[in-house]
């Protein structure tokens, strides 16, 4: 197992409950990594406050301050490089990353999605699955590409839709599953147990 802790740069846009689960897992030494910077495209994202409370660098990169999406992504990349990030963790970050960022971290950018991909991609995966009437949905952790919710799947957890569920009660259980699965998937990467073969991620051991 590598002796150096994996340095995580977490990208967020919102409340950051997944970020919190990752911070807590690092503190509890369930996850052999440390969050070294949190970057948000939203100034008001509560996740930035969570980062500050945990004494982690909290960076707001204002999209409107950059003329092009490329320049904005360059600023994101600068923040990640400044903090010597090993692995980029998208946790409710609601934008794509450009090739420039992805190429700087080949197969070192991961994302979480609140449905069983490739079903129900997009910003409303939980509600779309619920409205479709599926009996099982879940959570997916995958390597990110330059397309939304695509890339080799690292881990999935199924969440049954129960009789009497509302979209809100389902959402609560999905989030519980996310908060378990994301740290566990990151730990597999920290242990060097995830490899890529073609379109597939494989777990070693
Ligand atoms: C999560 O459901 C995640 O799967 C999705 O955005 C949500 C972020 O929630 N991509 P939070 O900011 O971590 O609370």
Boltz pocket constraint, residues with backbone or C-beta under 6 A from the ligand:
constraints:
  - pocket:
      binder: B
      contacts: [[A, 12], [A, 13], [A, 14], [A, 15], [A, 16], [A, 17], [A, 18], [A, 19], [A, 47], [A, 91], [A, 92], [A, 93], [A, 112], [A, 113], [A, 114], [A, 178]]
      max_distance: 6.0
